[in-house]
Amino acid sequence: MEQKQLSFSERLRHGVWVGHRLVLVNLICFLVFLPVMTWFYLILNTYLHVGIEGGMGDVLPGLGYYAGLLLRLPPVLFYALLGGSAVLFGPFLFGLHAVMGALAQGEHVWVSDLFQQARSNAKQGVLAGFFCVIAAHLLLWNIFGGIYSYVPGISMMIYVSRWISVGLLVFLLMGLPYFFQAGVSISLPIWALVKNAAILTRVCLGRGLLLLFGIAIFWWGMLSVFPVFGLLGFPLFAMGLTALAQSVVCGPPIERYILQPARERLDS
């Protein structure tokens, strides 16, 4: 059957509708994630000042503005918000990937679907969120901070461990889109999601590296090179566009290696 061609006005209305959903979902996730991202902003700047000779200036001024606003709150209130953000971080990542994945496939979604998916994947999300926060913190600590020694053998081991941490951090960042996208596409226990994400990261290594490189340039440009752009982009569209790109790139391997075999097993 021949597909009906949309008129320019219909395409424009659809584009406005998609942009409206993306902005609203991004803004909600921005408010939920900001305390955790402020924490990473603090530790990253601290480790860079300590770990690099001569120190560095503010490496993420686009995030630093919002972090500065949040840090003006009383410490008790800030840490309460940080704890709540750490708990909600994983569930809302599931929700973000569900909404952006649906938009990538042209499906109709509501902003409420963000909360629905976050609630559906709450148990897995809390565990995954805490793991991401703790693992990223420890890896950044070992890469930029960590332990120093001037004993030749020990210093070489520390140097090697730093590069191992870099590799693990890159592998973690490449695997997370597969984990969250698969988690909203099929019901699996968390260990199976981790296993499948690790396998797909290795199988689609080139695809993952290109995606990570593009996302890194986008975020670095927005938060560091052009921080004024980041002041608007961070709360309005940065996380939504990132999840949308991850859904477009990671969706086909998930369909081919996870969803299609699962459907075939059900049909047989």
Legacy VTK file of the C-alpha trace (Angstrom):
# vtk DataFile Version 3.0
C-alpha trace
ASCII
DATASET POLYDATA
POINTS 268 float
0.000 0.000 0.000
1.361 3.435 -0.924
2.142 5.623 2.027
0.391 8.976 2.181
2.766 11.909 1.738
2.469 14.510 4.470
2.016 18.120 3.458
4.450 20.780 4.617
2.011 22.075 7.243
1.460 18.539 8.589
5.207 17.947 8.803
5.625 21.295 10.536
2.909 20.462 13.082
4.493 17.048 13.698
7.923 18.642 14.158
6.515 21.163 16.638
4.741 18.360 18.504
7.955 16.279 18.726
9.974 19.326 19.814
7.382 20.183 22.453
7.533 16.670 23.935
11.347 16.657 23.803
11.666 19.998 25.608
9.175 19.098 28.356
10.767 15.683 29.011
14.260 17.200 28.940
13.262 19.914 31.417
11.831 17.357 33.860
14.968 15.188 33.613
17.144 18.284 34.013
15.474 19.071 37.341
15.763 15.441 38.492
19.395 14.946 37.387
20.821 18.379 38.319
21.920 17.513 41.908
23.795 14.393 40.698
25.369 16.321 37.817
26.350 19.078 40.255
28.114 16.457 42.356
30.036 15.223 39.322
30.829 18.800 38.373
32.392 19.312 41.806
34.425 16.105 41.864
35.585 16.459 38.241
36.839 19.991 38.805
38.440 18.951 42.099
40.255 15.963 40.569
41.424 18.002 37.575
42.839 20.699 39.850
44.628 18.084 41.965
45.637 15.608 39.264
46.960 18.004 36.593
50.090 19.958 37.289
49.331 23.650 37.485
45.613 22.927 37.812
42.869 23.918 35.387
40.104 26.453 35.216
36.424 25.611 35.276
36.168 22.817 32.687
32.355 22.897 32.413
31.199 26.515 32.858
27.893 25.762 31.119
27.049 23.390 33.977
28.858 25.479 36.579
26.227 28.235 36.453
23.410 25.870 37.462
25.665 24.052 39.937
26.477 27.401 41.564
22.778 28.158 42.005
22.169 24.779 43.603
25.188 25.087 45.898
23.777 28.296 47.363
21.182 26.178 49.127
21.803 25.159 52.755
24.037 22.045 52.857
21.328 19.916 54.491
18.880 20.756 51.713
21.491 20.202 49.000
22.412 16.741 50.293
18.734 15.838 50.630
18.210 16.808 46.978
21.369 14.880 46.035
20.062 11.743 47.742
16.686 12.035 46.029
18.363 12.651 42.667
20.609 9.593 43.109
17.548 7.420 43.820
15.575 8.774 40.839
18.541 8.931 38.442
18.239 5.377 37.087
14.422 5.152 36.885
14.185 8.436 35.004
16.925 7.329 32.597
14.666 4.392 31.740
11.786 6.828 31.280
13.868 9.168 29.130
14.957 6.331 26.833
11.382 5.038 26.571
10.015 8.403 25.439
12.900 9.205 23.072
12.838 5.678 21.645
9.137 6.052 20.888
9.712 9.460 19.265
12.530 7.982 17.165
10.057 5.383 15.825
7.376 7.989 15.154
5.073 6.706 17.894
2.684 8.905 19.847
3.821 9.505 23.420
2.725 11.618 26.345
4.930 13.350 28.890
3.262 11.160 31.514
4.911 8.146 29.830
8.189 9.362 31.328
6.827 8.835 34.854
5.040 5.618 33.901
8.239 4.015 32.599
10.255 5.294 35.549
7.766 3.620 37.883
7.769 0.385 35.827
11.581 0.103 35.981
11.940 1.524 39.496
13.752 -1.442 41.085
16.155 -1.956 38.201
16.580 1.793 37.832
17.558 2.460 41.438
20.218 -0.268 41.328
21.512 0.847 37.931
21.532 4.499 38.968
23.512 3.874 42.145
25.950 1.666 40.220
26.489 4.368 37.565
27.076 7.094 40.144
29.457 5.026 42.284
31.342 3.449 39.363
31.817 6.766 37.557
32.990 8.409 40.799
35.571 5.693 41.494
36.827 5.619 37.898
37.187 9.412 37.737
38.963 9.330 41.090
41.480 6.794 39.806
41.955 8.590 36.465
42.470 12.127 37.776
43.102 11.665 41.484
43.848 8.302 42.994
47.142 7.310 44.601
50.578 8.699 43.778
53.944 7.021 44.244
57.511 7.774 43.175
58.638 4.155 43.505
59.295 3.031 39.870
57.445 -0.314 39.987
54.453 1.020 41.913
54.208 4.186 39.813
54.069 2.030 36.646
51.242 -0.071 38.133
49.336 3.098 39.024
49.870 4.441 35.490
48.529 1.207 33.977
45.551 1.220 36.363
44.653 4.731 35.221
44.461 3.621 31.589
42.448 0.555 32.593
40.031 2.931 34.343
39.789 5.029 31.163
38.933 1.890 29.186
36.327 0.803 31.732
34.754 4.269 31.762
34.520 4.313 27.954
33.061 0.777 27.939
30.529 1.799 30.615
29.429 4.869 28.655
29.046 2.812 25.462
27.083 0.066 27.226
24.583 2.239 29.094
22.399 3.084 26.039
21.992 -0.629 25.258
21.143 -1.353 28.891
18.443 1.304 29.220
17.039 0.925 25.705
16.748 -2.852 26.067
15.216 -2.404 29.512
12.281 -0.436 28.096
11.874 -2.732 25.069
11.666 -6.135 26.772
11.112 -7.417 30.305
14.379 -8.971 31.512
16.080 -9.300 34.910
18.826 -6.786 35.546
21.634 -9.360 35.183
20.335 -10.261 31.704
20.223 -6.581 30.725
23.821 -6.143 31.894
24.926 -9.259 30.006
23.181 -8.238 26.776
24.491 -4.665 27.024
28.062 -5.937 27.449
27.693 -8.285 24.460
26.181 -5.627 22.196
28.882 -3.144 23.221
31.550 -5.601 22.048
29.681 -6.688 18.897
28.889 -3.088 17.843
32.163 -1.561 19.013
32.675 0.735 16.023
29.091 2.001 16.142
29.389 2.646 19.874
32.699 4.504 19.599
31.359 6.789 16.864
28.222 7.495 18.896
30.223 8.205 22.053
32.625 10.459 20.135
29.743 12.466 18.649
27.980 12.812 22.006
31.235 13.824 23.715
31.853 16.582 21.138
28.250 17.785 21.509
28.403 17.967 25.321
31.936 19.360 25.467
31.046 22.081 22.977
27.839 22.930 24.795
29.156 22.974 28.370
32.771 24.051 27.858
33.503 25.659 24.480
30.210 27.552 24.090
28.835 27.727 27.665
26.258 30.383 26.739
24.691 27.833 24.386
24.799 25.317 27.244
22.768 27.597 29.494
19.784 27.028 27.207
20.655 23.649 25.734
21.251 21.813 29.002
17.772 22.344 30.479
15.840 22.371 27.191
17.131 19.713 24.790
20.612 18.288 25.500
19.594 15.111 27.346
16.612 14.505 25.075
18.695 14.785 21.902
21.378 12.539 23.428
18.839 9.826 24.272
17.211 10.267 20.845
20.554 9.733 19.088
21.269 6.704 21.286
17.857 5.242 20.436
18.430 5.694 16.692
21.926 4.154 16.798
21.383 1.414 19.402
17.820 0.482 18.461
18.634 -1.644 15.355
21.156 -3.938 17.147
18.698 -4.408 20.017
15.963 -5.292 17.525
18.235 -7.699 15.631
19.976 -9.494 18.491
17.421 -9.331 21.352
13.853 -8.542 20.280
13.675 -10.542 17.045
15.076 -13.784 18.580
12.681 -13.343 21.514
9.706 -13.072 19.144
10.877 -16.116 17.190
11.097 -18.166 20.382
7.553 -17.155 21.315
6.244 -18.080 17.856
7.948 -21.489 17.792
LINES 1 269
268 0 1 2 3 4 5 6 7 8 9 10 11 12 13 14 15 16 17 18 19 20 21 22 23 24 25 26 27 28 29 30 31 32 33 34 35 36 37 38 39 40 41 42 43 44 45 46 47 48 49 50 51 52 53 54 55 56 57 58 59 60 61 62 63 64 65 66 67 68 69 70 71 72 73 74 75 76 77 78 79 80 81 82 83 84 85 86 87 88 89 90 91 92 93 94 95 96 97 98 99 100 101 102 103 104 105 106 107 108 109 110 111 112 113 114 115 116 117 118 119 120 121 122 123 124 125 126 127 128 129 130 131 132 133 134 135 136 137 138 139 140 141 142 143 144 145 146 147 148 149 150 151 152 153 154 155 156 157 158 159 160 161 162 163 164 165 166 167 168 169 170 171 172 173 174 175 176 177 178 179 180 181 182 183 184 185 186 187 188 189 190 191 192 193 194 195 196 197 198 199 200 201 202 203 204 205 206 207 208 209 210 211 212 213 214 215 216 217 218 219 220 221 222 223 224 225 226 227 228 229 230 231 232 233 234 235 236 237 238 239 240 241 242 243 244 245 246 247 248 249 250 251 252 253 254 255 256 257 258 259 260 261 262 263 264 265 266 267
